[in-house]
């Protein structure tokens, strides 16, 4: 594929209450907990699963390849989605907006607009990619496959 590609993003509408989590999923969670977690965490996790005293929170992470296409720039969750554990999504969205604002602060036309957006991408892309990747690494350390 070329530098620019179309992505389909899935919206997460809500978390699941324990009673709504399929039994098959709970069995998989139990097996993973037994295999990967030490005491006392495994016992606490298995108790929560048995009593369905848990919440299923979907986590979507999106590591961007680009932030800009021609005269369009993406910022915030439209551009990159880190795991909630990073606690950085809102702050990074503000940083995106601030950098984009600096890049296009002057009235720009034609090629100058594209150059300004390319500058924004060069300032932010690696930073936001690292943010999302660090959240993914953290999630994997808890046994997420």
C-alpha positions in Angstrom: 0.0 0.0 0.0 1.0 3.6 -0.5 1.8 6.1 2.2 -1.9 6.9 2.7 -4.4 4.2 3.4 -8.0 4.1 4.6 -8.6 2.6 8.0 -11.8 1.3 9.5 -12.0 2.1 13.2 -14.3 0.3 15.6 -16.1 2.4 18.1 -16.3 1.1 21.7 -19.8 1.9 23.0 -19.6 0.6 26.6 -18.0 -1.8 29.0 -19.6 -5.1 30.0 -20.9 -6.0 33.4 -19.8 -9.3 34.8 -23.2 -10.9 34.1 -22.9 -10.0 30.4 -19.5 -11.5 29.9 -19.8 -14.9 28.0 -18.9 -18.0 30.0 -16.3 -18.9 27.4 -14.5 -15.6 27.9 -14.6 -16.1 31.7 -13.1 -19.6 31.3 -10.3 -18.2 29.1 -9.6 -15.5 31.7 -9.5 -18.1 34.5 -7.0 -20.2 32.6 -4.8 -17.2 31.8 -4.9 -16.1 35.4 -3.8 -19.5 36.6 -1.0 -19.7 34.1 0.4 -16.2 34.4 -0.3 -14.6 37.8 1.1 -15.4 41.2 -0.8 -15.4 44.5 -2.6 -13.5 45.9 -3.6 -12.0 42.5 -4.7 -15.3 41.0 -7.0 -16.1 43.9 -8.5 -12.6 43.8 -9.0 -12.7 40.1 -10.6 -16.2 40.2 -13.0 -15.1 42.9 -14.0 -12.1 40.9 -14.6 -14.3 37.9 -16.6 -16.9 39.9 -18.9 -14.2 41.4 -18.9 -12.2 38.2 -17.8 -9.2 40.2 -15.8 -7.7 37.4 -16.2 -5.4 34.4 -15.1 -6.1 30.9 -13.4 -3.0 29.6 -12.6 -3.1 25.9 -9.2 -1.6 25.1 -8.4 -0.4 21.6 -5.0 0.8 20.7 -4.1 2.4 17.4 -0.5 3.1 16.4 -0.6 5.6 13.5 1.5 5.4 10.4 0.7 9.0 9.4 -1.0 12.0 11.0 -1.3 14.0 7.8 -2.7 13.5 4.3 -2.3 16.4 1.9 -4.2 19.3 3.6 -5.8 17.2 6.3 -4.3 16.6 9.7 -5.6 14.4 12.5 -5.1 15.0 16.2 -6.0 13.3 19.4 -8.0 10.0 19.4 -8.7 10.5 15.7 -4.9 10.2 15.1 -3.7 7.8 17.8 -5.4 5.8 20.5 -3.2 4.8 23.5 -4.3 2.3 26.1 -6.1 4.0 29.1 -3.3 2.7 31.4 -1.0 5.4 29.9 -3.2 8.2 31.3 -1.8 10.4 28.6 -4.4 10.4 25.9 -6.0 13.8 26.7 -2.7 15.5 27.4 -1.2 14.2 24.1 -4.3 15.4 22.3 -3.7 18.9 23.7 -0.1 18.6 22.6 -1.2 17.7 19.1 -3.5 20.7 18.9 -0.7 23.0 20.3 1.9 21.8 17.8 -0.6 21.9 14.9 -1.5 25.5 15.9 2.1 26.5 15.9 2.7 24.9 12.5 -0.3 26.7 10.8 -0.2 30.0 12.9 0.5 32.1 9.8 -2.1 32.5 7.1 -0.9 29.8 4.7 -2.0 28.9 1.1 -1.0 26.3 -1.4 2.1 24.3 -0.8 2.8 26.2 2.4 -0.2 24.5 4.0 1.1 21.1 3.1 4.5 21.9 4.3 3.1 23.2 7.6 1.1 19.9 8.1 4.2 17.9 7.2 6.1 19.8 9.9 3.3 19.0 12.4 3.5 15.3 11.5 7.3 15.3 11.9 7.0 16.8 15.4 4.3 14.5 16.7 4.3 11.1 14.8 7.1 9.4 16.6 6.0 10.7 20.0 2.4 9.4 19.7 3.6 6.1 18.2 5.9 5.5 21.2 3.0 6.4 23.6 0.7 3.8 22.1 3.4 1.2 21.9 4.3 1.7 25.6 0.7 1.1 26.6 0.6 -2.0 24.5 3.7 -3.3 26.1 2.3 -2.6 29.5 -1.0 -4.4 28.6 1.0 -7.4 27.3 2.9 -7.6 30.6 -0.4 -8.5 32.2 -0.9 -11.4 30.0 -3.0 -9.8 27.3 -2.4 -11.6 24.0 
